[in-house]
Amino acid sequence: MLDNSKGQDVKVYSAWEPMLPSDAKFAVGRATKNLPDPRVSHFWDADAVLAKSFAPVLGINDGRAWDVYLLYDQNAEWKDAPLKPVFWMEQLGISQETRLDGPKLTAKVKELLGQ
């Protein structure tokens, strides 16, 4: 998706959280190499605050939203609580509608960029 948006006004926030036993802060350094683009900011969330905060926004019943991809338009401003995204996908098996589909996600990014 980032390769298709070169030079575009795109910002990516990647939050790394300990959701699996193998997830640890020391592993984040290796994982960030998968997203080396300068438009990506990486964060370590040791207490999975984001996963817990986004679950009710997305209607995820198990209390933690992880492996999710959230899109916001350029006017989105997060204040006290997470905003509902204009579009989102996941790898949790929640539904066929929200299941991660790379081309569909890229198309939505292009739509938001006015391409």
Residue, then its C-alpha position, 0 to 999 in steps of 0.5 A: m500500500l505504501d509503495n502505491s502511495k509514494g509522495q502522497d500525504v499519508k501517515v502510518y502509525s504502527a503500534w506493537e503490543p504484547m498479544l502473543p507469548s512471543d511478542a516482546k519489546f526486543a522483537v519490535g526492532r526486527a519487526t519494524k524492518n517490515l515497514p521501513d518507510p519514513r512515513v511510518s511511526h512505530f510505538w511500543d504499547a506494553d500494556a496493550v492500551l490501544a488494543k483495549s481502547f479500540a475494541p469497543v469502537l470496532g465492536i470487537n467482543d473479546g476486548r482487544a483489537w489487534d491485527v487491525y488496519l484502520l483508515y482515517d481521513q485527513n480531518a481525523e483528530w483523536k482527542d480523549a478516545p479513539l475515533k471510529p475509522v472511516f474504513w478498517m480491516e482485520q486478521l482476526g476472523i471477525s467477518q468476511e466483510t472486514r477480513l484483510d484484503g490488500p487490494k481492497l485496502t489499497a483501493k480505499v487508501k487511494e479513494l481517501l487520497g482522491q486518486 
